[in-house]
Amino acid sequence: MLYVAAFLVFLAGLVLFVFPLRTAEWFAWTVNPPMTAVFLGAAYWSAAGLEVTGARSASWESAKLAVWPVFVFTTLTLGVTLLHLDRFHLSPENGALAQIATWAWLAIYAMVPVAMLVISWMQLRSRRPAPTSVTAGRPVLPPALRLLMAGIAGVLLCYGLALLAVPAYAASWWPWTLSELTARAVGAWLVGLGWSAAQGQSSADLRTVRPVALTSVAFVILQALALLRYGGALTWPSAPAIGFVTVLLAIGTAGGWALALSRSPGAQARIS
């Protein structure tokens, strides 16, 4: 299921990140300005990495770091979609590709949250009892990294919820112009990413945090490319623009640090 989800978000990211000026023709709804499209596209592509890494995980403890953020994000996005359904390309006046993309969008966001709940239930029922140990269940990331990830999670969750609840007000703190729909779409992503960071910082095994770490690094790299393409849309050097870049740097630092730890000889020995 995670492989299927990864393929679907890759397709969404392809349109948004590579062809941000064609969303009126090829996407479920028109995304403006292009900086918003490439921001969302970068988020979709980085999520594809999260899902592939989660699908390849050897344990549920690692895989669930992909499953639950996907469930949270898709559930919130379904709500955003239904709230702004009039903005979606359902009218015959829209092109055939846009209409197909819209119906596919609705089907995906209606089914994926349910599928994630079902496979989580099946997975939990099929698990064998884990061996108990003195250190079982204790977070193993360094305290400084846990603090950084907790801070990132807090910022993303709080601001993401604000964008969802009061988009017009919260969007005034975003570094470029957002409509109510795009503000809520961005908010759903921020909550999903924040949820992922919150789960990752409490991981009891160094290697189980790898999906979150890879996603964080990919997200920052892709957002950097987005800024190179359409960074002129940001209001430099305003506080929102500086805050945006600061949060990206924090995410990149935490992701790179966690990735290095997850690939260290100590992590390998711990698994074996």
Buried (B, 14 or more C-beta within 10 A) or exposed (E): BBEEBBEBBBBBBBBBBEBBEBBBBBBBBBBBBBBBBBBBBBBBBBBBBBBBBBBBBEEBBBBBBBBBBBBBBBBBBBBBBEEBEEBBBBEEEBEEBBBBBBEBBBEBBEEBBEBBEEBBEEEEEEEEEEEEEEEEEEBBBEEEBBEBBBBBBEBBBBBBBBBBEBBEEBBEBBBBBBBBBBBBBBBBBBBBBBBBBBBBBBBBBBBBBBBBBBBBBBBBBBBBBBBEEBBEBBEEEEEBBEBBBEBBEBBBBBBBBBBEBBEEEEBEEEEE
